């Protein structure tokens, strides 16, 4: 029962190099009934994604080692992860808007600062759209 | 009165022969006399007191007697001569007391056909024993007459040319005197022949002119002589030009003169005179002096202009460098603000996020005091976020990184959205808020997001500065100007006239003091004005202190992409 309930909980991979934000979102997602995995950069995000095959990925776009754009592109070009929705997070209001988005198909786009409840609402929306 | 034609019969050859041969015996003395008379080249005749020809010498017969078989022209000439002779004879008989009469008589040479002029001298013959009559001697004065006439002609010509010369001289004098420049004509030895009036004023002074004037005139004359010496004597120049430092005799004022002297040569090349023309250099010198002054002033000016130009160029270069630096600084500022904004947002994201989670009880329930304090953290955090967002907006506009996104849209929907977004705030006030839109509002072609941002901002301001009464949005279409006016009218605190412009400046509220009552960044209206300008519109305000305010966004119905 417990086991099945655990399995039923969607797994969210939170990718953010800023620990406070990452853990904040992780805590709120768990509080909101999700399972959470975390990654601190693009490379780690790819490893976790291929290993865990999460239900949804929250991807901060400015990341060290491998940035969010590149990571997303690789996820979307890989058979195993192509179908996983990616919610992109960015704090950059000046640069990058609307450019990478066209190259890389993100499923949603959220501008930081973003309150945890707003983000969770977005995640639920994406999952609901996918479930349909 | 003598008879008119007594000559003709006795002068016929037959008669003559008879007259010659009338003495019965040839007298040797008579023959000699006859030969003698015939030898005289002037015609000699002897006539009766009535004019009848009694005797004629050979020359007289040539003129007055026609030979047998003479040509018709010859006979006519002789006939004419006879008549002329007779007329002269008659006229000689009538005038004067002296017995010897002289008359001019013109005859024709019957052989040559030329005119001959004679002087007819008649002398009565009073010798006892001789027949009464008169001796006529015709003295040929043809050459003399010609000479006299020629002489008269010469004399007349001489008179005429003398007259001409005199008037020529007079005219020359007039011309010379009318010339302002002094002119002096001297003979080859340097003695003055002629001067015009201006020259006389310089060089000749009478003793009664006064000592000083006389002395000056002499000094001038000495200068002239010395100048003329260049042309005098052997090897003198044909033409000489020089300067003479003369003085005005009357005043002693210096008179610099330019002098040009020329030799006048005869046809044979002999020098006949020297003509010297002087020209006053005072004016020319004055002009030259002025020109020099103008030139020096001009070059001074040129130097000044040059210096000024150089300075200007330097200033320009400085300005250009400064402009470049400013541009770079501005770009750096924009980049800095963009980076700052990002750096602000990252921690602010955590602050607002954790606060929100705590308020939602993620970590358990809190005491009311903890909750109240957290709400203050939350509201201050949001304010900080708003400030950062507005700074970012201005930065983006100024950096040209806020692109226009034009689309067609209807205004009522947009205003509805604005009202909906502001609804939570409206709900917290006790204000009556509403919208009244004209029925004929057309579809707009503009940047919807920017229009919405401006209206949101104006409404937000109205709500902030109004404590009681109402806030009303209205929109009308002005057909004449094809513009739409969206107004937000409140019953708030209003704005004093002197503050009406200030409120649109960056970071300005009417009260900008640290202790001000109203929150906000003071960037809202500044952003509104910039956004309005981007979509070809403007924001105006009508207000009076305590009377509420009306802010209006005017925008063209169709925004044209520039």
Interface residues (C-beta under 8 A of the other chain):
Chain A: X18 X20 X21 X24 X25 X27 X28 X31 X91 X92 X93 X94 X95 X112 X113 X114 X115 X116 X117
Chain B: X338 X341 X342 X345 X346 X347 X348 X349 X350 X352 X353 X354 X356 X357 X360 X362 X385 X389 X392 X395 X396 X399 X401
